Structures are given as C-alpha cells and as structure tokens.
C-alpha cells in the first residue's frame, strides 16, 4: 500500500517535473556543453576549447562585467525608488481616499503595456527626435534652461534615464502586491492602536511595516530577477545600442552572437549570468528565511 501511495504521489508530480526538465534542465545542460566549444552558430564543425570561454569571461572580458555593473545599478534604483514609490502609492490607495479605485487602474496601466511601446514612447519624449524633446521643452518653459540635456546620449545620464523609465514601467506590479498585502492586515489592529492613543506615524511604524516585511522581501526578489534581465526596454529606448554605457548582460550575449558570431562564447556568458542570478536568489531566499 505504501508503494502504491508513493507511485500515486509521484504521478501527480511527474507532469511538472517533466516540463521543468524539458524546458530548463535539458537546455541548461545543452547550453553548458556549447559553452565548451568555439562555434560560429552556422557550421557543423565545433572546436573544443574546454573552460577557455569561461576563463575569458572572468579574467579578460571587461565589457561583460561593465554590463553586469550596469544591470546592478539599474536594479539598485528599482529596489529603492521603484519599490518605495509602489509601497507609498499602495498605502495611499489602501486608505479611504476619493477615487482610489480609479488610481488602482491608472497605476497598473504601465506594466501591462508592451515594453517596445513604452521604450519608443519615452524615446520620443526624452530624445531629440525631429526636435520633439518634450522633457527639455518643459524644462526650458519653466525657466530652467541649464537643465536641458541629451539624456540618452550623455554617458553620465543615459543609464540613470534608462533605470527611471524601467521603474516607471514596472512599479505597477509592486503596487498591486503591496496593496494586496496591506489589505490582509486586520483593521482591528489600527483601531486598537488609535484607542491607545497611537498616532498615524506610530501605527505605520509599529503595525504596517512589521507585518509587510515578508511582502517586501517577495517584491525585492521579483524586482531583482526581473530587472537584472531587462532587455527589450533598453533596445527600444536606446535604439539597439549593444555596447557602451547602457549595455546589460543580455545585450552582451546578443552582441557575442550577432557581432562576432561566437555562439559558444555567448552560451558561456548565458551560463555565467544564470549562475549569478541563482546565487542572488539563494542569498535573498536565505535572508527571507531569517526574517520570517
């Protein structure tokens, strides 16, 4: 009977395990094997180079680690500015304010828009396309001509501009998750705190923040995993620039495939990037377990 029950349990799990193996485990092994070869992606001949591609990534490819730093920079801005904005807006909509349902719909519009559409729209707003730089015109109109700038062309501002557009595009997901978490907090706790003479700030600090810590950790994990893999938005916003001050790891992988036709090296970059994401996810998981 125990064997029969075990087989029945494995039968329920088998479809999920099969899908995971087909679409994740097998491709990972195959890509890792390709990372051990020098291959142009077209010919049938592959030159075995062992771990030379990985050695080049870690010891010689400075542009790869520059792109990794760019992705980390965008992620840090998303973790701070984007998530703080999402949390404060969710907290405001959770309270009794006028038109809060309307605000919920408006705040969720950016995430459901296509990244290509968002990138092209903000490129028109920010960049000087046919003289239509709306941001610079507004700055000049408000009497601040000294702030007029080529936001996507200057290496000092391009990456920050991309990060802020990414935050505008993605804060709605965090907003919804935070709002759902806030609505699970019993209202009786706030009423009891009000009876005891607690101010709004004390209720926020002693009730809201502690009970929302698990939700904050979840949003942080999703933000890191999503932002580190940002790709389409940058291509549509910057215009397909695969190198330089706006490059990120996925763009470097694409550049290795399209520019130098080094598919084996691109596979090694993909494996390295995947391992970095796994390590980051594991660290965040351990941190979340410690705070539960």
C-alpha positions in Angstrom: 0.0 0.0 0.0 2.9 2.4 0.8 4.5 1.7 -2.6 1.1 2.3 -4.3 0.6 5.6 -2.5 4.1 6.7 -3.3 3.6 5.9 -7.0 0.3 7.9 -7.0 2.1 10.9 -5.4 4.9 10.8 -8.0 2.3 10.5 -10.7 0.8 13.9 -9.7 4.3 15.5 -9.6 5.5 13.9 -12.8 4.0 16.4 -15.3 5.6 19.4 -13.5 8.9 17.6 -13.3 8.8 16.6 -16.9 8.0 20.2 -18.1 10.8 21.5 -15.8 13.3 19.0 -17.2 12.4 19.6 -20.9 12.4 23.4 -20.7 15.0 24.1 -18.1 17.3 21.2 -17.2 18.0 19.9 -20.7 18.5 23.3 -22.3 20.9 24.3 -19.4 23.0 21.2 -20.0 23.0 21.7 -23.7 24.0 25.4 -23.5 26.7 24.5 -21.0 28.1 21.9 -23.5 28.0 24.5 -26.2 29.9 26.9 -23.9 32.8 24.5 -24.0 33.2 24.9 -27.8 34.2 27.7 -30.2 31.3 27.8 -32.7 30.0 30.4 -35.2 26.4 29.1 -34.9 26.2 28.1 -38.6 28.8 25.5 -39.5 28.7 21.9 -38.3 32.3 22.0 -37.0 32.9 23.0 -33.4 36.3 23.5 -31.8 36.6 22.2 -28.3 38.2 24.8 -26.0 37.2 23.5 -22.6 36.8 26.2 -20.0 38.6 28.8 -22.1 35.4 30.7 -22.7 34.6 30.9 -19.0 38.2 31.9 -18.3 37.9 34.7 -20.8 34.7 35.9 -19.2 36.2 36.1 -15.7 39.7 37.3 -16.5 39.6 39.2 -19.7 36.2 40.5 -20.8 35.9 43.8 -19.0 32.8 44.8 -21.1 30.9 41.9 -19.7 31.5 43.0 -16.1 30.7 46.5 -17.0 27.4 45.4 -18.3 26.9 43.4 -15.1 27.6 46.6 -13.2 25.1 48.5 -15.3 22.4 45.9 -14.5 23.2 46.0 -10.8 22.9 49.8 -10.9 19.5 49.7 -12.6 18.5 47.0 -10.0 19.5 49.2 -7.1 17.5 52.1 -8.4 14.5 49.7 -8.9 14.9 48.3 -5.3 14.9 51.8 -3.8 13.0 54.3 -5.9 10.6 51.9 -7.7 9.6 49.9 -4.6 9.3 52.8 -2.3 7.1 54.6 -4.8 5.0 51.5 -5.2 4.6 50.9 -1.5 3.7 54.6 -0.7 1.1 54.6 -3.5 -0.3 51.3 -2.4 -0.5 52.6 1.2 -2.3 55.7 0.0 -4.9 53.7 -2.1 -5.4 51.3 0.9 -6.7 54.2 2.9 -10.1 55.9 2.5 -9.4 58.4 -0.2 -11.5 59.6 -3.1 -11.3 57.8 -6.5 -9.0 55.1 -5.1 -10.3 52.5 -7.5 -9.5 54.9 -10.4 -6.0 55.2 -9.1 -5.6 51.4 -8.9 -6.4 51.1 -12.6 -4.2 54.0 -13.6 -1.2 52.7 -11.7 -1.5 49.3 -13.3 -1.6 50.6 -16.9 2.3 50.9 -17.4 3.1 47.2 -16.5 0.6 45.8 -19.0 1.9 48.0 -21.8 4.4 46.4 -24.3 8.0 47.2 -23.5 8.5 48.1 -27.1 5.7 50.7 -27.0 7.0 52.1 -23.7 10.5 52.3 -25.0 9.5 54.0 -28.2 7.2 56.5 -26.4 9.8 57.5 -23.9 12.4 57.7 -26.6 10.2 60.3 -28.3 9.6 62.1 -25.0 13.3 62.2 -23.9 15.4 62.0 -27.0 15.7 64.8 -29.6 13.8 63.2 -32.5 12.7 65.7 -35.1 13.1 68.4 -32.4 10.4 66.8 -30.2 12.2 66.6 -26.9 9.2 67.2 -24.6 11.3 67.0 -21.3 13.8 69.6 -22.5 11.0 71.9 -23.7 9.2 71.7 -20.4 12.5 72.5 -18.5 13.1 75.5 -20.7 9.5 76.6 -20.4 9.7 76.5 -16.6 12.8 78.7 -16.7 15.4 76.0 -16.2 17.4 76.0 -19.5 20.5 75.0 -17.6 19.0 71.5 -17.1 18.3 70.9 -20.8 20.3 67.9 -21.7 20.8 65.0 -24.2 19.6 62.4 -21.7 20.2 59.3 -23.7 23.4 60.4 -25.4 25.4 61.5 -22.4 27.2 58.6 -20.7 26.6 60.3 -17.3 22.8 60.4 -17.6 21.9 57.6 -20.1 22.0 54.7 -17.6 20.0 56.6 -14.9 17.5 57.7 -17.5 17.0 54.0 -18.6 16.7 53.0 -15.0 14.0 55.6 -14.3 12.0 54.6 -17.4 12.3 51.0 -16.2 11.0 52.0 -12.8 8.0 53.8 -14.4 7.2 50.7 -16.4 7.5 48.2 -13.6 6.3 49.9 -10.4 2.7 48.8 -11.0 3.5 45.1 -10.2 4.9 46.0 -6.9 2.0 48.3 -6.3 -0.5 45.5 -6.7 1.4 43.1 -4.5 1.9 45.7 -1.8 -1.8 46.7 -2.0 -2.9 43.0 -1.6 -0.6 42.7 1.4 -1.9 45.8 3.0 -5.5 44.6 2.7 -4.6 41.5 4.7 -3.7 43.5 7.8 -6.7 43.4 10.2 -8.3 46.8 10.6 -8.8 46.0 14.3 -5.1 46.5 14.9 -5.3 50.1 13.7 -8.5 50.7 15.7 -6.9 49.3 18.9 -3.8 51.4 18.3 -6.0 54.5 17.9 -7.8 53.8 21.1 -4.5 53.5 22.9 -3.5 57.0 21.6 -1.1 56.0 18.9 -0.6 58.5 16.1 -0.8 57.6 12.4 3.0 57.5 12.1 3.3 55.2 15.1 0.6 52.9 13.7 2.5 52.9 10.4 5.9 52.1 12.0 4.7 49.6 14.6 1.9 47.8 12.7 2.2 48.3 8.9 5.9 47.9 8.4 6.5 44.8 10.6 3.5 42.9 9.0 4.6 43.9 5.5 8.2 42.7 5.8 7.5 39.3 4.1 5.7 41.1 1.2 8.6 43.5 0.9 11.1 40.6 0.6 9.0 38.9 -2.0 8.7 42.1 -4.1 12.5 42.6 -3.7 13.2 39.1 -5.0 10.9 39.6 -8.0 12.4 43.1 -8.7 16.0 41.8 -8.7 15.2 38.8 -11.0 13.2 40.9 -13.4 15.5 44.0 -13.5 18.7 42.0 -14.0 17.2 40.5 -17.2 15.9 43.8 -18.6 16.5 43.8 -22.4 13.6 44.8 -24.7 13.0 48.1 -23.0 16.7 49.2 -23.4 16.7 48.1 -27.1 13.6 50.1 -27.9 14.6 53.1 -25.8 18.2 53.5 -26.8 17.8 52.2 -30.3 19.7 48.9 -30.4 23.0 50.0 -28.9 24.6 46.7 -27.9 27.7 48.2 -26.2 28.8 51.1 -24.1 27.2 52.9 -21.1 23.7 51.3 -21.5 24.8 47.7 -22.1 23.4 45.0 -19.9 24.3 41.2 -19.8 21.6 40.1 -22.1 22.7 42.7 -24.7 26.3 41.5 -24.3 25.2 37.9 -25.0 23.3 39.1 -28.1 26.4 41.1 -29.2 28.5 38.0 -29.0 26.1 36.1 -31.2 25.4 38.8 -33.8 28.6 40.8 -33.8 31.5 38.3 -33.5 29.4 35.2 -34.3 30.8 33.5 -31.2 27.8 31.3 -30.2 29.9 29.2 -27.9 31.1 32.2 -26.0 27.6 33.6 -25.8 26.5 30.3 -24.3 29.2 30.6 -21.7 28.1 34.1 -20.9 24.5 32.9 -20.5 25.6 30.1 -18.1 27.6 32.7 -16.1 24.7 35.1 -16.0 22.3 32.3 -14.9 24.6 31.3 -12.1 24.8 34.9 -10.9 21.0 35.0 -10.8 20.9 31.7 -8.9 23.4 33.0 -6.3 21.4 36.2 -5.9 18.2 34.3 -5.5 19.7 31.9 -2.9 21.1 34.8 -0.9 17.7 36.5 -0.9 16.0 33.3 0.0 18.3 32.8 3.0 17.7 36.4 4.0 13.9 35.9 3.8 14.0 32.7 5.9 15.9 34.6 8.6 13.3 37.3 8.7 10.2 35.1 8.9 
